[in-house]
Amino acid sequence: MVKLPFRMATVSILKSNWMSAVEVCILTCFYIFIIDQEHEQVPQPKVQN
């Protein structure tokens, strides 16, 4: 999931479309944040056990 936005960002930078590159980078960071939160929420019940 992370490779796709990263590749899009690379293509946008190559096209000198900085606005799209920034938007994709922000979206990538947002996706990574959501994925990290999901990974953190999954082990919590197992730790309580």
PDBQT receptor file of N, H, CA, C and O in Angstrom, charges set to zero:
ATOM      1  N   MET A   1       0.842  -1.215   0.000  1.00  0.00    +0.000 N 
ATOM      2  CA  MET A   1       0.000   0.000   0.000  1.00  0.00    +0.000 C 
ATOM      3  C   MET A   1       0.873   1.259   0.000  1.00  0.00    +0.000 C 
ATOM      4  O   MET A   1       0.492   2.297  -0.542  1.00  0.00    +0.000 OA
ATOM      5  N   VAL A   2       2.060   1.144   0.625  1.00  0.00    +0.000 N 
ATOM      6  H   VAL A   2       2.370   0.301   1.065  1.00  0.00    +0.000 HD
ATOM      7  CA  VAL A   2       2.927   2.325   0.724  1.00  0.00    +0.000 C 
ATOM      8  C   VAL A   2       3.668   2.572  -0.592  1.00  0.00    +0.000 C 
ATOM      9  O   VAL A   2       3.972   3.714  -0.936  1.00  0.00    +0.000 OA
ATOM     10  N   LYS A   3       3.959   1.474  -1.335  1.00  0.00    +0.000 N 
ATOM     11  H   LYS A   3       3.712   0.546  -1.056  1.00  0.00    +0.000 HD
ATOM     12  CA  LYS A   3       4.735   1.615  -2.571  1.00  0.00    +0.000 C 
ATOM     13  C   LYS A   3       3.958   2.401  -3.625  1.00  0.00    +0.000 C 
ATOM     14  O   LYS A   3       4.552   3.183  -4.368  1.00  0.00    +0.000 OA
ATOM     15  N   LEU A   4       2.631   2.206  -3.701  1.00  0.00    +0.000 N 
ATOM     16  H   LEU A   4       2.149   1.572  -3.097  1.00  0.00    +0.000 HD
ATOM     17  CA  LEU A   4       1.835   2.879  -4.736  1.00  0.00    +0.000 C 
ATOM     18  C   LEU A   4       1.895   4.392  -4.604  1.00  0.00    +0.000 C 
ATOM     19  O   LEU A   4       2.251   5.057  -5.577  1.00  0.00    +0.000 OA
ATOM     20  N   PRO A   5       1.561   4.982  -3.439  1.00  0.00    +0.000 N 
ATOM     21  CA  PRO A   5       1.647   6.451  -3.311  1.00  0.00    +0.000 C 
ATOM     22  C   PRO A   5       3.069   6.958  -3.519  1.00  0.00    +0.000 C 
ATOM     23  O   PRO A   5       3.265   8.035  -4.082  1.00  0.00    +0.000 OA
ATOM     24  N   PHE A   6       4.068   6.189  -3.069  1.00  0.00    +0.000 N 
ATOM     25  H   PHE A   6       3.909   5.314  -2.612  1.00  0.00    +0.000 HD
ATOM     26  CA  PHE A   6       5.466   6.605  -3.222  1.00  0.00    +0.000 C 
ATOM     27  C   PHE A   6       5.824   6.683  -4.699  1.00  0.00    +0.000 C 
ATOM     28  O   PHE A   6       6.500   7.615  -5.132  1.00  0.00    +0.000 OA
ATOM     29  N   ARG A   7       5.363   5.691  -5.475  1.00  0.00    +0.000 N 
ATOM     30  H   ARG A   7       4.813   4.933  -5.123  1.00  0.00    +0.000 HD
ATOM     31  CA  ARG A   7       5.630   5.695  -6.918  1.00  0.00    +0.000 C 
ATOM     32  C   ARG A   7       4.912   6.868  -7.567  1.00  0.00    +0.000 C 
ATOM     33  O   ARG A   7       5.470   7.516  -8.452  1.00  0.00    +0.000 OA
ATOM     34  N   MET A   8       3.678   7.155  -7.140  1.00  0.00    +0.000 N 
ATOM     35  H   MET A   8       3.224   6.629  -6.421  1.00  0.00    +0.000 HD
ATOM     36  CA  MET A   8       2.930   8.301  -7.673  1.00  0.00    +0.000 C 
ATOM     37  C   MET A   8       3.676   9.597  -7.373  1.00  0.00    +0.000 C 
ATOM     38  O   MET A   8       3.751  10.487  -8.221  1.00  0.00    +0.000 OA
ATOM     39  N   ALA A   9       4.231   9.702  -6.158  1.00  0.00    +0.000 N 
ATOM     40  H   ALA A   9       4.170   8.980  -5.470  1.00  0.00    +0.000 HD
ATOM     41  CA  ALA A   9       4.972  10.905  -5.775  1.00  0.00    +0.000 C 
ATOM     42  C   ALA A   9       6.213  11.064  -6.651  1.00  0.00    +0.000 C 
ATOM     43  O   ALA A   9       6.541  12.172  -7.077  1.00  0.00    +0.000 OA
ATOM     44  N   THR A  10       6.898   9.953  -6.917  1.00  0.00    +0.000 N 
ATOM     45  H   THR A  10       6.632   9.054  -6.571  1.00  0.00    +0.000 HD
ATOM     46  CA  THR A  10       8.093  10.004  -7.770  1.00  0.00    +0.000 C 
ATOM     47  C   THR A  10       7.732  10.478  -9.166  1.00  0.00    +0.000 C 
ATOM     48  O   THR A  10       8.436  11.306  -9.744  1.00  0.00    +0.000 OA
ATOM     49  N   VAL A  11       6.621   9.951  -9.719  1.00  0.00    +0.000 N 
ATOM     50  H   VAL A  11       6.049   9.279  -9.248  1.00  0.00    +0.000 HD
ATOM     51  CA  VAL A  11       6.178  10.351 -11.062  1.00  0.00    +0.000 C 
ATOM     52  C   VAL A  11       5.812  11.832 -11.069  1.00  0.00    +0.000 C 
ATOM     53  O   VAL A  11       6.145  12.552 -12.010  1.00  0.00    +0.000 OA
ATOM     54  N   SER A  12       5.121  12.292 -10.011  1.00  0.00    +0.000 N 
ATOM     55  H   SER A  12       4.850  11.707  -9.246  1.00  0.00    +0.000 HD
ATOM     56  CA  SER A  12       4.715  13.699  -9.948  1.00  0.00    +0.000 C 
ATOM     57  C   SER A  12       5.935  14.611  -9.910  1.00  0.00    +0.000 C 
ATOM     58  O   SER A  12       5.953  15.655 -10.562  1.00  0.00    +0.000 OA
ATOM     59  N   ILE A  13       6.963  14.216  -9.141  1.00  0.00    +0.000 N 
ATOM     60  H   ILE A  13       6.948  13.367  -8.612  1.00  0.00    +0.000 HD
ATOM     61  CA  ILE A  13       8.183  15.025  -9.044  1.00  0.00    +0.000 C 
ATOM     62  C   ILE A  13       8.888  15.057 -10.398  1.00  0.00    +0.000 C 
ATOM     63  O   ILE A  13       9.389  16.100 -10.819  1.00  0.00    +0.000 OA
ATOM     64  N   LEU A  14       8.924  13.901 -11.082  1.00  0.00    +0.000 N 
ATOM     65  H   LEU A  14       8.518  13.054 -10.740  1.00  0.00    +0.000 HD
ATOM     66  CA  LEU A  14       9.568  13.847 -12.401  1.00  0.00    +0.000 C 
ATOM     67  C   LEU A  14       8.845  14.762 -13.385  1.00  0.00    +0.000 C 
ATOM     68  O   LEU A  14       9.469  15.326 -14.283  1.00  0.00    +0.000 OA
ATOM     69  N   LYS A  15       7.538  14.911 -13.219  1.00  0.00    +0.000 N 
ATOM     70  H   LYS A  15       7.031  14.453 -12.490  1.00  0.00    +0.000 HD
ATOM     71  CA  LYS A  15       6.754  15.779 -14.099  1.00  0.00    +0.000 C 
ATOM     72  C   LYS A  15       6.802  17.233 -13.617  1.00  0.00    +0.000 C 
ATOM     73  O   LYS A  15       6.156  18.100 -14.207  1.00  0.00    +0.000 OA
ATOM     74  N   SER A  16       7.557  17.503 -12.558  1.00  0.00    +0.000 N 
ATOM     75  H   SER A  16       8.082  16.799 -12.080  1.00  0.00    +0.000 HD
ATOM     76  CA  SER A  16       7.676  18.856 -11.995  1.00  0.00    +0.000 C 
ATOM     77  C   SER A  16       6.330  19.370 -11.500  1.00  0.00    +0.000 C 
ATOM     78  O   SER A  16       6.102  20.578 -11.439  1.00  0.00    +0.000 OA
ATOM     79  N   ASN A  17       5.444  18.449 -11.149  1.00  0.00    +0.000 N 
ATOM     80  H   ASN A  17       5.629  17.467 -11.199  1.00  0.00    +0.000 HD
ATOM     81  CA  ASN A  17       4.135  18.843 -10.612  1.00  0.00    +0.000 C 
ATOM     82  C   ASN A  17       4.231  18.777  -9.085  1.00  0.00    +0.000 C 
ATOM     83  O   ASN A  17       3.788  17.811  -8.464  1.00  0.00    +0.000 OA
ATOM     84  N   TRP A  18       4.817  19.822  -8.495  1.00  0.00    +0.000 N 
ATOM     85  H   TRP A  18       5.176  20.607  -9.000  1.00  0.00    +0.000 HD
ATOM     86  CA  TRP A  18       5.128  19.804  -7.061  1.00  0.00    +0.000 C 
ATOM     87  C   TRP A  18       3.872  19.749  -6.195  1.00  0.00    +0.000 C 
ATOM     88  O   TRP A  18       3.870  19.104  -5.146  1.00  0.00    +0.000 OA
ATOM     89  N   MET A  19       2.799  20.424  -6.629  1.00  0.00    +0.000 N 
ATOM     90  H   MET A  19       2.800  20.948  -7.481  1.00  0.00    +0.000 HD
ATOM     91  CA  MET A  19       1.565  20.419  -5.834  1.00  0.00    +0.000 C 
ATOM     92  C   MET A  19       1.045  18.996  -5.668  1.00  0.00    +0.000 C 
ATOM     93  O   MET A  19       0.685  18.592  -4.562  1.00  0.00    +0.000 OA
ATOM     94  N   SER A  20       1.005  18.232  -6.761  1.00  0.00    +0.000 N 
ATOM     95  H   SER A  20       1.298  18.560  -7.659  1.00  0.00    +0.000 HD
ATOM     96  CA  SER A  20       0.534  16.850  -6.686  1.00  0.00    +0.000 C 
ATOM     97  C   SER A  20       1.488  16.020  -5.826  1.00  0.00    +0.000 C 
ATOM     98  O   SER A  20       1.046  15.165  -5.058  1.00  0.00    +0.000 OA
ATOM     99  N   ALA A  21       2.779  16.265  -5.950  1.00  0.00    +0.000 N 
ATOM    100  H   ALA A  21       3.138  16.959  -6.574  1.00  0.00    +0.000 HD
ATOM    101  CA  ALA A  21       3.770  15.522  -5.171  1.00  0.00    +0.000 C 
ATOM    102  C   ALA A  21       3.549  15.758  -3.679  1.00  0.00    +0.000 C 
ATOM    103  O   ALA A  21       3.604  14.822  -2.881  1.00  0.00    +0.000 OA
ATOM    104  N   VAL A  22       3.298  17.016  -3.307  1.00  0.00    +0.000 N 
ATOM    105  H   VAL A  22       3.254  17.777  -3.955  1.00  0.00    +0.000 HD
ATOM    106  CA  VAL A  22       3.058  17.345  -1.895  1.00  0.00    +0.000 C 
ATOM    107  C   VAL A  22       1.785  16.663  -1.412  1.00  0.00    +0.000 C 
ATOM    108  O   VAL A  22       1.751  16.102  -0.316  1.00  0.00    +0.000 OA
ATOM    109  N   GLU A  23       0.729  16.712  -2.239  1.00  0.00    +0.000 N 
ATOM    110  H   GLU A  23       0.756  17.168  -3.129  1.00  0.00    +0.000 HD
ATOM    111  CA  GLU A  23      -0.540  16.081  -1.855  1.00  0.00    +0.000 C 
ATOM    112  C   GLU A  23      -0.356  14.583  -1.654  1.00  0.00    +0.000 C 
ATOM    113  O   GLU A  23      -0.864  14.018  -0.685  1.00  0.00    +0.000 OA
ATOM    114  N   VAL A  24       0.372  13.934  -2.570  1.00  0.00    +0.000 N 
ATOM    115  H   VAL A  24       0.785  14.393  -3.357  1.00  0.00    +0.000 HD
ATOM    116  CA  VAL A  24       0.603  12.489  -2.468  1.00  0.00    +0.000 C 
ATOM    117  C   VAL A  24       1.435  12.172  -1.228  1.00  0.00    +0.000 C 
ATOM    118  O   VAL A  24       1.173  11.185  -0.539  1.00  0.00    +0.000 OA
ATOM    119  N   CYS A  25       2.440  13.009  -0.940  1.00  0.00    +0.000 N 
ATOM    120  H   CYS A  25       2.653  13.810  -1.500  1.00  0.00    +0.000 HD
ATOM    121  CA  CYS A  25       3.278  12.794   0.248  1.00  0.00    +0.000 C 
ATOM    122  C   CYS A  25       2.439  12.894   1.515  1.00  0.00    +0.000 C 
ATOM    123  O   CYS A  25       2.592  12.086   2.432  1.00  0.00    +0.000 OA
ATOM    124  N   ILE A  26       1.542  13.897   1.567  1.00  0.00    +0.000 N 
ATOM    125  H   ILE A  26       1.418  14.553   0.823  1.00  0.00    +0.000 HD
ATOM    126  CA  ILE A  26       0.665  14.069   2.730  1.00  0.00    +0.000 C 
ATOM    127  C   ILE A  26      -0.251  12.858   2.860  1.00  0.00    +0.000 C 
ATOM    128  O   ILE A  26      -0.442  12.334   3.957  1.00  0.00    +0.000 OA
ATOM    129  N   LEU A  27      -0.820  12.413   1.734  1.00  0.00    +0.000 N 
ATOM    130  H   LEU A  27      -0.665  12.839   0.843  1.00  0.00    +0.000 HD
ATOM    131  CA  LEU A  27      -1.699  11.235   1.754  1.00  0.00    +0.000 C 
ATOM    132  C   LEU A  27      -0.920  10.003   2.201  1.00  0.00    +0.000 C 
ATOM    133  O   LEU A  27      -1.434   9.185   2.964  1.00  0.00    +0.000 OA
ATOM    134  N   THR A  28       0.331   9.865   1.726  1.00  0.00    +0.000 N 
ATOM    135  H   THR A  28       0.749  10.529   1.106  1.00  0.00    +0.000 HD
ATOM    136  CA  THR A  28       1.158   8.720   2.108  1.00  0.00    +0.000 C 
ATOM    137  C   THR A  28       1.403   8.726   3.610  1.00  0.00    +0.000 C 
ATOM    138  O   THR A  28       1.266   7.695   4.269  1.00  0.00    +0.000 OA
ATOM    139  N   CYS A  29       1.769   9.900   4.158  1.00  0.00    +0.000 N 
ATOM    140  H   CYS A  29       1.880  10.737   3.622  1.00  0.00    +0.000 HD
ATOM    141  CA  CYS A  29       1.994  10.021   5.603  1.00  0.00    +0.000 C 
ATOM    142  C   CYS A  29       0.715   9.692   6.359  1.00  0.00    +0.000 C 
ATOM    143  O   CYS A  29       0.758   9.038   7.401  1.00  0.00    +0.000 OA
ATOM    144  N   PHE A  30      -0.437  10.147   5.833  1.00  0.00    +0.000 N 
ATOM    145  H   PHE A  30      -0.472  10.679   4.986  1.00  0.00    +0.000 HD
ATOM    146  CA  PHE A  30      -1.726   9.896   6.475  1.00  0.00    +0.000 C 
ATOM    147  C   PHE A  30      -2.036   8.403   6.477  1.00  0.00    +0.000 C 
ATOM    148  O   PHE A  30      -2.491   7.861   7.484  1.00  0.00    +0.000 OA
ATOM    149  N   TYR A  31      -1.785   7.726   5.325  1.00  0.00    +0.000 N 
ATOM    150  H   TYR A  31      -1.416   8.166   4.507  1.00  0.00    +0.000 HD
ATOM    151  CA  TYR A  31      -2.022   6.280   5.241  1.00  0.00    +0.000 C 
ATOM    152  C   TYR A  31      -1.117   5.534   6.210  1.00  0.00    +0.000 C 
ATOM    153  O   TYR A  31      -1.569   4.620   6.900  1.00  0.00    +0.000 OA
ATOM    154  N   ILE A  32       0.168   5.915   6.270  1.00  0.00    +0.000 N 
ATOM    155  H   ILE A  32       0.535   6.657   5.709  1.00  0.00    +0.000 HD
ATOM    156  CA  ILE A  32       1.120   5.267   7.178  1.00  0.00    +0.000 C 
ATOM    157  C   ILE A  32       0.657   5.458   8.620  1.00  0.00    +0.000 C 
ATOM    158  O   ILE A  32       0.751   4.532   9.425  1.00  0.00    +0.000 OA
ATOM    159  N   PHE A  33       0.152   6.663   8.960  1.00  0.00    +0.000 N 
ATOM    160  H   PHE A  33       0.076   7.416   8.306  1.00  0.00    +0.000 HD
ATOM    161  CA  PHE A  33      -0.332   6.944  10.309  1.00  0.00    +0.000 C 
ATOM    162  C   PHE A  33      -1.499   6.029  10.648  1.00  0.00    +0.000 C 
ATOM    163  O   PHE A  33      -1.554   5.476  11.746  1.00  0.00    +0.000 OA
ATOM    164  N   ILE A  34      -2.447   5.863   9.700  1.00  0.00    +0.000 N 
ATOM    165  H   ILE A  34      -2.402   6.313   8.808  1.00  0.00    +0.000 HD
ATOM    166  CA  ILE A  34      -3.614   4.994   9.921  1.00  0.00    +0.000 C 
ATOM    167  C   ILE A  34      -3.160   3.544  10.083  1.00  0.00    +0.000 C 
ATOM    168  O   ILE A  34      -3.638   2.837  10.971  1.00  0.00    +0.000 OA
ATOM    169  N   ILE A  35      -2.228   3.097   9.216  1.00  0.00    +0.000 N 
ATOM    170  H   ILE A  35      -1.840   3.671   8.495  1.00  0.00    +0.000 HD
ATOM    171  CA  ILE A  35      -1.737   1.714   9.282  1.00  0.00    +0.000 C 
ATOM    172  C   ILE A  35      -1.041   1.475  10.620  1.00  0.00    +0.000 C 
ATOM    173  O   ILE A  35      -1.232   0.424  11.233  1.00  0.00    +0.000 OA
ATOM    174  N   ASP A  36      -0.232   2.440  11.086  1.00  0.00    +0.000 N 
ATOM    175  H   ASP A  36      -0.076   3.294  10.588  1.00  0.00    +0.000 HD
ATOM    176  CA  ASP A  36       0.463   2.303  12.369  1.00  0.00    +0.000 C 
ATOM    177  C   ASP A  36      -0.549   2.215  13.507  1.00  0.00    +0.000 C 
ATOM    178  O   ASP A  36      -0.377   1.415  14.426  1.00  0.00    +0.000 OA
ATOM    179  N   GLN A  37      -1.612   3.037  13.453  1.00  0.00    +0.000 N 
ATOM    180  H   GLN A  37      -1.752   3.687  12.706  1.00  0.00    +0.000 HD
ATOM    181  CA  GLN A  37      -2.639   3.015  14.500  1.00  0.00    +0.000 C 
ATOM    182  C   GLN A  37      -3.334   1.658  14.521  1.00  0.00    +0.000 C 
ATOM    183  O   GLN A  37      -3.592   1.106  15.591  1.00  0.00    +0.000 OA
ATOM    184  N   GLU A  38      -3.641   1.116  13.332  1.00  0.00    +0.000 N 
ATOM    185  H   GLU A  38      -3.432   1.565  12.463  1.00  0.00    +0.000 HD
ATOM    186  CA  GLU A  38      -4.309  -0.185  13.259  1.00  0.00    +0.000 C 
ATOM    187  C   GLU A  38      -3.410  -1.271  13.835  1.00  0.00    +0.000 C 
ATOM    188  O   GLU A  38      -3.882  -2.153  14.553  1.00  0.00    +0.000 OA
ATOM    189  N   HIS A  39      -2.104  -1.211  13.521  1.00  0.00    +0.000 N 
ATOM    190  H   HIS A  39      -1.721  -0.495  12.939  1.00  0.00    +0.000 HD
ATOM    191  CA  HIS A  39      -1.169  -2.208  14.036  1.00  0.00    +0.000 C 
ATOM    192  C   HIS A  39      -1.030  -2.073  15.554  1.00  0.00    +0.000 C 
ATOM    193  O   HIS A  39      -0.824  -3.070  16.247  1.00  0.00    +0.000 OA
ATOM    194  N   GLU A  40      -1.141  -0.845  16.075  1.00  0.00    +0.000 N 
ATOM    195  H   GLU A  40      -1.308  -0.036  15.513  1.00  0.00    +0.000 HD
ATOM    196  CA  GLU A  40      -1.031  -0.644  17.518  1.00  0.00    +0.000 C 
ATOM    197  C   GLU A  40      -2.282  -1.160  18.229  1.00  0.00    +0.000 C 
ATOM    198  O   GLU A  40      -2.192  -1.705  19.329  1.00  0.00    +0.000 OA
ATOM    199  N   GLN A  41      -3.452  -0.988  17.600  1.00  0.00    +0.000 N 
ATOM    200  H   GLN A  41      -3.525  -0.545  16.706  1.00  0.00    +0.000 HD
ATOM    201  CA  GLN A  41      -4.708  -1.387  18.237  1.00  0.00    +0.000 C 
ATOM    202  C   GLN A  41      -4.865  -2.907  18.270  1.00  0.00    +0.000 C 
ATOM    203  O   GLN A  41      -5.516  -3.441  19.167  1.00  0.00    +0.000 OA
ATOM    204  N   VAL A  42      -4.268  -3.612  17.290  1.00  0.00    +0.000 N 
ATOM    205  H   VAL A  42      -3.739  -3.178  16.561  1.00  0.00    +0.000 HD
ATOM    206  CA  VAL A  42      -4.433  -5.069  17.223  1.00  0.00    +0.000 C 
ATOM    207  C   VAL A  42      -3.731  -5.787  18.381  1.00  0.00    +0.000 C 
ATOM    208  O   VAL A  42      -4.342  -6.662  18.994  1.00  0.00    +0.000 OA
ATOM    209  N   PRO A  43      -2.461  -5.453  18.711  1.00  0.00    +0.000 N 
ATOM    210  CA  PRO A  43      -1.780  -6.187  19.780  1.00  0.00    +0.000 C 
ATOM    211  C   PRO A  43      -2.312  -5.875  21.181  1.00  0.00    +0.000 C 
ATOM    212  O   PRO A  43      -2.102  -6.674  22.094  1.00  0.00    +0.000 OA
ATOM    213  N   GLN A  44      -2.986  -4.755  21.381  1.00  0.00    +0.000 N 
ATOM    214  H   GLN A  44      -3.157  -4.106  20.639  1.00  0.00    +0.000 HD
ATOM    215  CA  GLN A  44      -3.411  -4.335  22.722  1.00  0.00    +0.000 C 
ATOM    216  C   GLN A  44      -4.220  -5.415  23.458  1.00  0.00    +0.000 C 
ATOM    217  O   GLN A  44      -3.911  -5.714  24.612  1.00  0.00    +0.000 OA
ATOM    218  N   PRO A  45      -5.264  -6.018  22.815  1.00  0.00    +0.000 N 
ATOM    219  CA  PRO A  45      -6.014  -7.066  23.517  1.00  0.00    +0.000 C 
ATOM    220  C   PRO A  45      -5.131  -8.271  23.847  1.00  0.00    +0.000 C 
ATOM    221  O   PRO A  45      -5.324  -8.912  24.879  1.00  0.00    +0.000 OA
ATOM    222  N   LYS A  46      -4.161  -8.584  22.974  1.00  0.00    +0.000 N 
ATOM    223  H   LYS A  46      -4.005  -8.063  22.135  1.00  0.00    +0.000 HD
ATOM    224  CA  LYS A  46      -3.270  -9.717  23.213  1.00  0.00    +0.000 C 
ATOM    225  C   LYS A  46      -2.350  -9.421  24.402  1.00  0.00    +0.000 C 
ATOM    226  O   LYS A  46      -2.023 -10.326  25.170  1.00  0.00    +0.000 OA
ATOM    227  N   VAL A  47      -1.933  -8.162  24.555  1.00  0.00    +0.000 N 
ATOM    228  H   VAL A  47      -2.199  -7.427  23.931  1.00  0.00    +0.000 HD
ATOM    229  CA  VAL A  47      -1.054  -7.781  25.663  1.00  0.00    +0.000 C 
ATOM    230  C   VAL A  47      -1.809  -7.888  26.986  1.00  0.00    +0.000 C 
ATOM    231  O   VAL A  47      -1.238  -8.299  27.996  1.00  0.00    +0.000 OA
ATOM    232  N   GLN A  48      -3.100  -7.517  26.982  1.00  0.00    +0.000 N 
ATOM    233  H   GLN A  48      -3.563  -7.183  26.161  1.00  0.00    +0.000 HD
ATOM    234  CA  GLN A  48      -3.916  -7.594  28.204  1.00  0.00    +0.000 C 
ATOM    235  C   GLN A  48      -4.073  -9.042  28.655  1.00  0.00    +0.000 C 
ATOM    236  O   GLN A  48      -4.222  -9.313  29.846  1.00  0.00    +0.000 OA
ATOM    237  N   ASN A  49      -4.040  -9.974  27.698  1.00  0.00    +0.000 N 
ATOM    238  H   ASN A  49      -3.919  -9.754  26.730  1.00  0.00    +0.000 HD
ATOM    239  CA  ASN A  49      -4.185 -11.393  28.030  1.00  0.00    +0.000 C 
ATOM    240  C   ASN A  49      -2.943 -11.873  28.792  1.00  0.00    +0.000 C 
ATOM    241  O   ASN A  49      -2.863 -13.043  29.167  1.00  0.00    +0.000 OA
TER     242      ASN A  49
